């Protein structure tokens, strides 16, 4: 039975779905990700923190857009766990 896992921001900051403006997104809705795989970055004061999937599964959706401000604990994405 599949379970829903919410990916939460560990810190407040700006969310980025790609490592650089000219690079591909880490992951898109519908992509399969492994636990520990980076799905985005949160930037605060010129420091970048990787946001990683905590389970194996398929990304159902991203709740926040690229370059959107986040609060600590805010939901970033939803993964449907295998």
Buried (B, 14 or more C-beta within 10 A) or exposed (E): EEEEBEBBBBBEBBBBBBBEEEEEBBBEEEBBBEEEBEBBBBBEEEEEBBBBBBBBBBBBEBBBEEEBEBEEEBEBBBBBBE
